[in-house]
């Protein structure tokens, strides 16, 4: 009895496996997410999968219908493609990146993307939801990008941050790139939120070390947030103090006087 039952189990398993391998797969073109939301200055990225379940090698062409000014790219294993050759039974991941103009209005845009071969005609209805834009500018209230400072002294500079996008910017952090031993203190050093279309002034106390050689120096002020960064190059003209100039002149005159005295004293011998 037991051998008979075992034979039935083996026979049933063989029928089950036979049914699984015999069932033909279906070719397809699918996306992990069809709807993606992003600001207009960031790309919309979609992960898609193309499957060739046929018994022949096929070449699939990739194309899309885009709104005016929009751009699309397809990547397979990091390489840009516009078509792909698929062996029988092959499954291929395709990364799609769509970019819209910075001026695109907030809205939901439908992007039909097609993968076509001699035997297949697949279409994905991707959706790109533009929620606005992030943009940040930094300047000064007067537009002047240079100033003078006396060596060893401090100079106050006023920077103006402008949110030129349509979305609020959060947690703006100020920083700088300065010559060695120079110091910059920002007031405030962090701005919690800057609404769209609004401006904020930041005071910078710039400290120039003593004995800094007179001349032109470059300073860079930076502002960073999670969504937008910008910087500003600022020219600093360092001058020596009037007292330092007089002291230098006095030292020169004393040196000349000492030389003259030594010549007068020992030159007669």
Steps between C-alpha positions, in 0.01 A plus 500: 500500500778741595685463165172573320443821702859612439455443128182712502685786678786493248253493211305795644819704547609428145164620366526818717851583378399423144208742528727780641763478226243461228307815594644770272600834655378835371718776365445826683619853573434606859595781740553472872337843548291674236451829689795702632501850653800735486587871468562633151877526553537130586458199267220244521652151529306182419606135532353282225529135396482368143435127454541303176313174563496403133715231339692743278751781540333839467618860477283743697502869411435746783323832444266740676258783437624797701364849565694776326839563659507173694780241465522125562784249525513120533781315676584130501777400742602866519529551122274728298288314243211565262448133409585166655552147365322238709580129490211250543382490860711800602388752765672841491488790745478842329548826692303791355582861587273787395587869539266794461579870443556707813203710387258204495179584686396288799272231357468129421652410161434168323801354318424203269815287464510223239712189451435357153632200309381321182262294716432715810370850558510589870409837652540635852297801614751669727393802704731786602357727768679836503456652844693823436867597502786562742731792422726712718711808431753686715611859444535824700230765551693742274632240256858596587730197523816659641606697807805632683635406841803607700747229595430376853146637505149365444252588228124453500350379172128456440391210280151462357342159438212478253265204451431532126317166477135419563554272802622588852860423594573354843811506722735726306854477641766766438870432450813645342830426329763754610876559488701335778430631853214721385174464692134557412208510742144488361195654668286295475706194407186298417164601353222256589275579205494740205167522323471520121562854373638619834845637592709491816806704600800342669777702667856375460773617737825442310820503710831558322814393693772743603794544263292395199679628190314771315335381179194337346358182652212271400236383745214263423176496698277192476145407591376140498165331548356158425353621171715786372855633542674812380813705566635850447856611420598820680811712445675633811753782466734502801675824587754577770405743775627858495687438825673197349600712203651770720682242710641343184613839372659582836692171498630576150608853602672366812685243289613768255606726788698218662682423176577870450631526858725197458638633173570840657660346806718233344537632149768753605739232630 
